[in-house]
């Protein structure tokens, strides 16, 4: 599996953290989430898969929590991993990020996740805004392939 981001630190123990993330394209725009803390950053909506939850269930839940949108027709595009410190969980993690292309169908309300804001942007600008190198890679590929 391809790795993006920092090289793992020698001697540092990392715990696996599986997550599902969505590329949401509609009418030439991409729906991102802006997370204010711990550092302001644009991200693909998504996050960790909870125990007993499938990747698709997590994808629907996380997109709704971070954007307020319901989605349909998720298609798996691929996966990557990155090694990082997760300050919200106070742990070092090997994040295994599975990326899906999905269709945003209806806005059900404001994001439920504190510190998150749903942001629509032009597809041509989205990859430049996203903070994660792996997310940028899949976003650029999706924009070229599916628009």
C-alpha positions in Angstrom: 0.0 0.0 0.0 1.3 3.4 -0.9 2.5 5.7 1.9 2.2 9.4 2.0 3.5 11.9 4.5 6.2 11.6 7.1 8.5 8.7 7.4 7.7 6.6 10.5 9.9 7.6 13.4 12.4 4.9 14.4 11.5 3.4 17.8 8.0 4.9 17.8 5.1 2.5 18.3 2.1 3.2 16.0 -1.4 1.8 16.4 -3.4 1.0 13.3 -6.4 3.3 12.7 -8.6 2.5 9.7 -10.7 5.3 8.2 -13.0 6.0 5.3 -12.9 9.3 3.4 -15.1 10.8 0.7 -14.5 12.7 -2.5 -17.8 14.5 -3.1 -18.2 16.1 -6.5 -21.3 17.9 -7.7 -21.7 20.3 -10.7 -17.9 20.9 -10.9 -17.5 21.6 -7.2 -16.0 19.6 -4.4 -17.4 19.4 -0.9 -14.6 19.6 1.7 -14.6 20.0 5.5 -12.6 22.7 7.2 -11.4 21.6 10.7 -10.4 24.5 12.9 -8.4 22.7 15.6 -5.8 21.6 16.4 -4.5 23.4 13.2 -6.9 24.9 10.7 -7.0 22.5 7.7 -9.2 21.6 4.7 -9.8 17.9 4.6 -11.8 15.2 2.7 -14.8 14.5 4.9 -14.4 11.2 6.8 -12.7 9.6 9.7 -12.2 6.5 11.8 -14.1 3.3 11.5 -15.6 2.5 14.9 -15.7 -1.1 16.3 -18.6 -3.1 14.8 -19.0 -0.5 11.9 -18.3 -1.2 8.3 -16.3 1.2 6.2 -19.4 2.3 4.3 -21.3 2.9 7.5 -18.4 4.9 8.8 -18.3 6.9 5.6 -22.0 7.8 5.8 -21.7 8.7 9.4 -18.5 10.7 9.2 -19.6 12.7 6.1 -22.8 13.6 7.8 -21.1 14.6 11.1 -18.5 16.7 9.3 -20.6 18.3 6.6 -24.3 17.8 7.3 -24.7 16.1 4.0 -26.1 12.7 3.1 -24.4 10.7 0.4 -25.2 7.9 -2.1 -23.4 5.5 -4.4 -20.0 5.3 -2.7 -17.3 3.7 -4.9 -14.0 2.6 -3.5 -11.1 4.4 -5.3 -8.2 3.0 -3.3 -6.3 3.3 0.0 -3.1 4.7 1.4 -1.4 4.9 4.7 0.3 7.6 6.7 2.1 7.7 10.0 1.1 10.6 12.3 0.4 11.8 15.8 -3.3 12.1 16.6 -3.6 14.9 19.2 -7.4 14.3 19.7 -6.6 10.7 20.8 -3.1 11.4 22.3 -1.6 8.6 20.3 0.7 7.8 17.4 -1.1 6.1 14.6 -0.6 4.3 11.3 -3.7 5.7 9.5 -5.0 3.4 6.8 -7.2 5.7 4.7 -9.7 4.2 2.3 -10.9 6.8 -0.2 -14.4 6.7 -1.9 -16.0 8.7 -4.6 -19.6 9.4 -3.6 -22.5 11.6 -4.6 -23.7 14.3 -2.2 -27.5 14.1 -2.3 -29.1 16.3 0.3 -27.9 18.7 3.0 -29.7 17.7 6.2 -28.3 20.4 8.4 -25.1 22.0 9.8 -22.1 19.8 10.6 -22.5 18.0 14.0 -18.8 17.7 14.6 -17.5 20.7 16.7 -15.0 22.9 14.8 -16.0 21.6 11.3 -17.5 23.6 8.5 -18.7 22.3 5.2 -17.1 24.2 2.3 -17.9 23.9 -1.4 -15.0 24.9 -3.7 -14.2 24.6 -7.4 -12.8 21.3 -8.4 -9.8 23.1 -9.9 -8.9 24.5 -6.5 -9.8 21.7 -4.1 -6.6 19.7 -4.3 -4.5 22.8 -3.5 -6.6 23.4 -0.4 -6.5 19.9 1.1 -3.8 19.5 3.7 -3.1 15.7 3.4 -0.7 14.6 0.6 -2.6 11.3 0.2 -6.0 13.0 0.0 -4.5 15.4 -2.7 -3.3 12.5 -4.7 -6.7 10.8 -4.8 -8.6 14.0 -5.3 -6.5 15.0 -8.3 -7.0 11.5 -9.8 -10.8 11.7 -9.2 -11.1 15.1 -10.8 -9.2 14.0 -13.9 -11.1 10.7 -14.2 -14.7 11.6 -13.2 -15.2 15.1 -14.4 
